[in-house]
């Protein structure tokens, strides 16, 4: 899949976020990269047998102080190649983009890994 096709799927996923959550997205950028760097994998303590589909970098809304401002945007990165490698077809890519985006935005909204996993189990079932 080309980057343009992948980006279009990401844009579609962002548009499908419920309006009340989409409206709460402020000072955040969503980007696509081919692969996570080795530095990112090392920082996240991810070994070579694991896969990283996305990454949130920033200060969650729940941790921002009253004087938060004039900051660079938070960043959600989706990694195209790992998503494609783990997907059997276009529908799997669409699902992986949606799930990854929701997972990373959960961190933006201040949810813990455990809270996000509970949501994923409830809505998508455990894998």
N, C-alpha and C positions, 0 to 999 in steps of 0.2 A: 504494500500500500504506500502511496506517495505521502509526503509530509502534508501536502495540501488536503488530501483526502482525510488523513488522520486529524488534522486541525479542524476540518469541517465537523467531524464526529465529536470532537471536544466542544466546539461551539454549540452544537446541538445539545450536548449533555448539560452545559451551563444554562442554556435557555430552558431546560426542563426542570431546573431547580425551582421549587415552589417560590412564588413571588416574595413572600415574607422573609425567606432566608436570603434570596438574591438581593433584596433591598438592604439587607444588613451587611453585605460584602462591601467593605470600604477599605481603600488603600491596600488592595491585594491584586496581584497579577498572577495569571495562570499561564504557564509556559510549557512547551513540549521540547524535550531533548531526546536525542537518540538513545543514550545509555547513561546510567549513573557513572560518575567518575570513580576511580579506585579510591580516591580521597574520601568521597562521600560514603562508599561502602565500608571503608575502614572506620570512619567516624561513627557510622551507624552500627558497627560491629556485625556486619553481614558477611558471612563467609561465601565462598564461591558456589556452594550448592544451593544457596537461596536466591530469591529474585526480588528486586525492588521495582515496583510499578510506579510509585509516586513518593513525593517528599514535601512536607510542609516546613517552611523556614520562616520564622517570625515570632511575634509576641502574641499569644492567644488573647482574645478579647477579655477573658476573665482575669488576665494578669496585667492588664494595662492600668496604669495609675491615672489619676485625674489630670496630670500634666503631660500625658502622652500626646505627642504631636510632632510635626515637622520630621517625620521618620520616613525612611525609604519604605516602599510597599512590602508587605509580607508577600511570600512567594509560594505558590503550589507548582511543583514540577511534575509532569507526567512523562514517563519514560517509554517512548514508542516501541522500541525493539523488544524489550522484555514482555510488554503486553502482547505484541504480535506473536512472539515465540510461544507463549503459553496459551494462545487462542487457536482453536481449530478452524474458525471461519469468521466472517465479518460480524455476525451476531455476537460471537464471543468477545470480539474486540470492543464492540459497543457496550456490552455488559461490563467488561473489565474497566473501561474508561469511566463509566458511571459509578461503579463501586469504588474505584480508586479516588475519583474526585470527591465523592461523599465522605470517604474515609479521611482524606487530607483536610477537607473543609471542617470536618468534625474537630480536628485539632485547632483550627483557626477559631472555632467557636468555644474552645476551652474544654472539650470533652477529653477524658483520659482514654488511653488505649483500651482499657477494660470496658468502658462505657461504649466505645465505638464497636468493639467486638460483640457486645450484647445486642446492639442495634443490627449489626450484620447477621448475627444468628437469627434474630427475630424475623428480619425481612428477606434474607437471602438463603438462610439455612447454612449449617456448617459444612465445609468442604471436606 
